[in-house]
Amino acid sequence: MIISFVEHKKVVYPPNHPLMRKLRKLLLAAASLIILLELFLLNYKDLSWAENQNNYTVILAMLFTAAAMVITDRAEQKRKNKKR
């Protein structure tokens, strides 16, 4: 058996890198899609917390995720414009 030990370099992208912007947009789209799915799965006959606790929690978490993506994207745009 041959065992190879290869040193891996850690790749860290800066926040203003195009891949990071794409990742933020992808996460925003995924969070929006999950919110729509959870709204579809709600029990509209009984909107109590006991009946829809999981749905409400997921919707709230995805709203926070989407807000974080929008805020970081705006902050990066502001920094980018400030450097110019």
KERO-699912 format. One record per residue: x, y, z of N, C-alpha, C, CB in turn; residue in one letter; residue number from 1. Coordinates in steps of 0.001 Angstrom, whole numbers. Glycine has a CB too. Layout:
% KERO-699912
{node {X; Y; Z}; {X; Y; Z}; {X; Y; Z}; {X; Y; Z}; 'a'; NUM}
...
***
This chain:
% KERO-699912
{node {841; -1159; 0}; {0; 0; 0}; {898; 1237; 0}; {-963; -11; 1213}; 'm'; 1}
{node {551; 2172; -867}; {1321; 3405; -974}; {521; 4532; -339}; {1663; 3730; -2459}; 'i'; 2}
{node {1157; 5208; 576}; {511; 6344; 1230}; {1246; 7606; 804}; {511; 6188; 2793}; 'i'; 3}
{node {492; 8544; 316}; {1083; 9793; -150}; {687; 10916; 795}; {640; 10113; -1600}; 's'; 4}
{node {1690; 11663; 1210}; {1435; 12829; 2052}; {1694; 14073; 1218}; {2327; 12815; 3341}; 'f'; 5}
{node {630; 14737; 853}; {737; 15926; 27}; {310; 17128; 855}; {-123; 15797; -1260}; 'v'; 6}
{node {1121; 18162; 789}; {752; 19378; 1510}; {-318; 20110; 720}; {1989; 20292; 1747}; 'e'; 7}
{node {-1401; 20441; 1403}; {-2488; 21171; 768}; {-2427; 22617; 1207}; {-3860; 20548; 1111}; 'h'; 8}
{node {-2508; 23499; 227}; {-2541; 24917; 553}; {-3991; 25334; 777}; {-1883; 25768; -573}; 'k'; 9}
{node {-4192; 26067; 1829}; {-5533; 26529; 2140}; {-5840; 27742; 1270}; {-5674; 26870; 3651}; 'k'; 10}
{node {-6937; 27655; 528}; {-7338; 28749; -347}; {-8424; 29543; 357}; {-7833; 28222; -1731}; 'v'; 11}
{node {-8152; 30815; 576}; {-9124; 31699; 1217}; {-9403; 32837; 247}; {-8600; 32240; 2607}; 'v'; 12}
{node {-10664; 32968; -124}; {-11049; 34029; -1042}; {-11436; 35276; -253}; {-12213; 33572; -1951}; 'y'; 13}
{node {-10994; 36436; -701}; {-11418; 37664; -27}; {-12913; 37894; -230}; {-10615; 38875; -546}; 'p'; 14}
{node {-13543; 38674; 660}; {-14990; 38878; 559}; {-15450; 39505; -753}; {-15444; 39734; 1686}; 'p'; 15}
{node {-14583; 40267; -1418}; {-14992; 40923; -2656}; {-14657; 40108; -3903}; {-14341; 42275; -2751}; 'n'; 16}
{node {-14223; 38886; -3727}; {-13898; 38006; -4857}; {-15182; 37629; -5593}; {-13148; 36725; -4369}; 'h'; 17}
{node {-15137; 37529; -6933}; {-16355; 37179; -7690}; {-16996; 35856; -7251}; {-16026; 37101; -9165}; 'p'; 18}
{node {-16189; 34894; -6819}; {-16766; 33626; -6346}; {-17577; 33819; -5073}; {-15660; 32596; -6101}; 'l'; 19}
{node {-17124; 34710; -4203}; {-17868; 34979; -2974}; {-19193; 35671; -3289}; {-17029; 35845; -2013}; 'm'; 20}
{node {-19185; 36575; -4252}; {-20432; 37237; -4642}; {-21415; 36221; -5219}; {-20155; 38359; -5669}; 'r'; 21}
{node {-20908; 35304; -6040}; {-21772; 34267; -6610}; {-22328; 33361; -5518}; {-21001; 33433; -7645}; 'k'; 22}
{node {-21475; 33049; -4544}; {-21914; 32200; -3439}; {-23010; 32888; -2637}; {-20730; 31848; -2526}; 'l'; 23}
{node {-22852; 34185; -2367}; {-23894; 34921; -1646}; {-25199; 34932; -2425}; {-23441; 36355; -1368}; 'r'; 24}
{node {-25129; 35139; -3729}; {-26345; 35150; -4549}; {-26989; 33767; -4583}; {-26027; 35621; -5980}; 'k'; 25}
{node {-26169; 32727; -4627}; {-26693; 31361; -4614}; {-27379; 31057; -3284}; {-25562; 30349; -4872}; 'l'; 26}
{node {-26767; 31462; -2175}; {-27373; 31241; -861}; {-28664; 32037; -709}; {-26391; 31619; 249}; 'l'; 27}
{node {-28702; 33238; -1263}; {-29918; 34042; -1215}; {-31040; 33364; -1998}; {-29655; 35451; -1771}; 'l'; 28}
{node {-30715; 32842; -3171}; {-31716; 32151; -3980}; {-32201; 30880; -3276}; {-31139; 31806; -5368}; 'a'; 29}
{node {-31275; 30135; -2670}; {-31655; 28908; -1960}; {-32544; 29227; -758}; {-30397; 28140; -1500}; 'a'; 30}
{node {-32201; 30280; -11}; {-33022; 30666; 1145}; {-34420; 31086; 697}; {-32349; 31815; 1930}; 'a'; 31}
{node {-34504; 31820; -399}; {-35813; 32241; -917}; {-36654; 31040; -1333}; {-35637; 33194; -2109}; 's'; 32}
{node {-36010; 30083; -1975}; {-36712; 28877; -2406}; {-37215; 28066; -1205}; {-35790; 28013; -3278}; 'l'; 33}
{node {-36401; 27964; -182}; {-36803; 27218; 1016}; {-37958; 27926; 1718}; {-35607; 27053; 1985}; 'i'; 34}
{node {-37934; 29261; 1758}; {-39042; 30011; 2362}; {-40340; 29721; 1613}; {-38745; 31534; 2357}; 'i'; 35}
{node {-40277; 29756; 286}; {-41479; 29455; -508}; {-41977; 28036; -255}; {-41190; 29642; -2003}; 'l'; 36}
{node {-41062; 27094; -158}; {-41436; 25704; 112}; {-42105; 25575; 1475}; {-40203; 24794; 42}; 'l'; 37}
{node {-41543; 26226; 2482}; {-42127; 26151; 3822}; {-43485; 26828; 3880}; {-41193; 26783; 4842}; 'e'; 38}
{node {-43659; 27920; 3143}; {-44976; 28561; 3092}; {-46006; 27644; 2447}; {-44899; 29886; 2323}; 'l'; 39}
{node {-45559; 26841; 1483}; {-46442; 25880; 832}; {-46834; 24754; 1801}; {-45761; 25295; -422}; 'f'; 40}
{node {-45911; 24388; 2696}; {-46139; 23263; 3601}; {-46865; 23633; 4897}; {-44831; 22635; 3940}; 'l'; 41}
{node {-47108; 24914; 5121}; {-47813; 25330; 6335}; {-49222; 24738; 6387}; {-47883; 26861; 6411}; 'l'; 42}
{node {-49683; 24451; 7589}; {-51054; 24008; 7802}; {-51895; 25259; 8015}; {-51167; 23013; 9025}; 'n'; 43}
{node {-52556; 25731; 6979}; {-53304; 26985; 7048}; {-54617; 26848; 7811}; {-53582; 27491; 5656}; 'y'; 44}
{node {-55042; 25634; 8083}; {-56269; 25445; 8866}; {-56003; 25703; 10352}; {-56827; 24014; 8663}; 'k'; 45}
{node {-54762; 25463; 10778}; {-54375; 25693; 12172}; {-53000; 26339; 12174}; {-54375; 24357; 13002}; 'd'; 46}
{node {-52947; 27660; 12313}; {-51681; 28398; 12239}; {-50984; 28520; 13595}; {-51927; 29782; 11672}; 'l'; 47}
{node {-51343; 27676; 14544}; {-50749; 27749; 15880}; {-49274; 27335; 15837}; {-51529; 26850; 16868}; 's'; 48}
{node {-48551; 27779; 16865}; {-47131; 27457; 16972}; {-46944; 25940; 17136}; {-46489; 28217; 18165}; 'w'; 49}
{node {-47810; 25301; 17892}; {-47688; 23860; 18138}; {-47803; 23062; 16837}; {-48764; 23397; 19135}; 'a'; 50}
{node {-48649; 23514; 15942}; {-48871; 22777; 14690}; {-47787; 23047; 13648}; {-50228; 23141; 14111}; 'e'; 51}
{node {-47245; 24259; 13629}; {-46314; 24658; 12568}; {-44957; 25126; 13084}; {-46928; 25749; 11748}; 'n'; 52}
{node {-44544; 24630; 14208}; {-43303; 25090; 14833}; {-42094; 24931; 13911}; {-43063; 24330; 16127}; 'q'; 53}
{node {-41956; 23787; 13284}; {-40810; 23551; 12404}; {-40823; 24497; 11211}; {-40801; 22101; 11919}; 'n'; 54}
{node {-41976; 24697; 10625}; {-42079; 25581; 9476}; {-41707; 27011; 9844}; {-43485; 25538; 8902}; 'n'; 55}
{node {-42236; 27491; 10972}; {-41950; 28857; 11406}; {-40452; 29039; 11691}; {-42779; 29203; 12660}; 'y'; 56}
{node {-39853; 28040; 12323}; {-38430; 28117; 12651}; {-37579; 28165; 11384}; {-38016; 26922; 13520}; 't'; 57}
{node {-37884; 27332; 10417}; {-37136; 27324; 9158}; {-37320; 28648; 8416}; {-37587; 26147; 8267}; 'v'; 58}
{node {-38540; 29160; 8385}; {-38791; 30437; 7705}; {-37983; 31549; 8362}; {-40299; 30784; 7728}; 'i'; 59}
{node {-37971; 31586; 9686}; {-37223; 32612; 10406}; {-35718; 32486; 10139}; {-37506; 32515; 11915}; 'l'; 60}
{node {-35204; 31263; 10168}; {-33778; 31047; 9904}; {-33407; 31464; 8486}; {-33411; 29578; 10127}; 'a'; 61}
{node {-34247; 31152; 7524}; {-33952; 31521; 6133}; {-34072; 33028; 5912}; {-34895; 30781; 5177}; 'm'; 62}
{node {-34992; 33678; 6642}; {-35076; 35138; 6563}; {-33798; 35782; 7086}; {-36289; 35652; 7353}; 'l'; 63}
{node {-33270; 35258; 8200}; {-32006; 35774; 8730}; {-30850; 35505; 7774}; {-31709; 35151; 10094}; 'f'; 64}
{node {-30830; 34334; 7157}; {-29785; 34011; 6194}; {-29847; 34946; 4994}; {-29907; 32556; 5739}; 't'; 65}
{node {-31038; 35162; 4466}; {-31197; 36057; 3320}; {-30793; 37481; 3691}; {-32649; 36031; 2812}; 'a'; 66}
{node {-31187; 37932; 4877}; {-30810; 39275; 5315}; {-29294; 39407; 5441}; {-31481; 39607; 6652}; 'a'; 67}
{node {-28640; 38394; 5961}; {-27181; 38426; 6088}; {-26508; 38505; 4724}; {-26685; 37192; 6843}; 'a'; 68}
{node {-27029; 37774; 3745}; {-26444; 37809; 2406}; {-26611; 39190; 1767}; {-27086; 36733; 1516}; 'm'; 69}
{node {-27769; 39790; 1945}; {-28020; 41121; 1374}; {-27143; 42160; 2062}; {-29517; 41507; 1510}; 'v'; 70}
{node {-27051; 42094; 3381}; {-26252; 43076; 4125}; {-24775; 42972; 3764}; {-26435; 42883; 5637}; 'i'; 71}
{node {-24238; 41752; 3682}; {-22816; 41609; 3345}; {-22549; 42039; 1910}; {-22357; 40158; 3551}; 't'; 72}
{node {-23470; 41775; 1014}; {-23275; 42192; -372}; {-23268; 43718; -470}; {-24377; 41599; -1278}; 'd'; 73}
{node {-24185; 44369; 240}; {-24215; 45842; 230}; {-22964; 46419; 879}; {-25469; 46363; 956}; 'r'; 74}
{node {-22488; 45810; 1955}; {-21276; 46295; 2620}; {-20066; 46179; 1696}; {-21025; 45510; 3921}; 'a'; 75}
{node {-19979; 45077; 967}; {-18865; 44910; 24}; {-18945; 45930; -1110}; {-18859; 43484; -552}; 'e'; 76}
{node {-20148; 46202; -1584}; {-20306; 47214; -2635}; {-19904; 48587; -2107}; {-21767; 47244; -3155}; 'q'; 77}
{node {-20257; 48882; -864}; {-19904; 50165; -266}; {-18383; 50290; -127}; {-20585; 50325; 1111}; 'k'; 78}
{node {-17727; 49215; 337}; {-16263; 49219; 460}; {-15602; 49376; -896}; {-15773; 47932; 1132}; 'r'; 79}
{node {-16159; 48691; -1877}; {-15595; 48745; -3228}; {-15699; 50167; -3790}; {-16320; 47741; -4161}; 'k'; 80}
{node {-16836; 50816; -3597}; {-17028; 52179; -4080}; {-16183; 53183; -3293}; {-18502; 52560; -3997}; 'n'; 81}
{node {-15944; 52892; -2027}; {-15151; 53788; -1194}; {-13676; 53766; -1612}; {-15291; 53400; 284}; 'k'; 82}
{node {-13176; 52614; -2053}; {-11779; 52493; -2481}; {-11511; 53253; -3764}; {-11411; 51037; -2667}; 'k'; 83}
{node {-12521; 53430; -4583}; {-12321; 54111; -5870}; {-12169; 55572; -5735}; {-13440; 53838; -6784}; 'r'; 84}
***
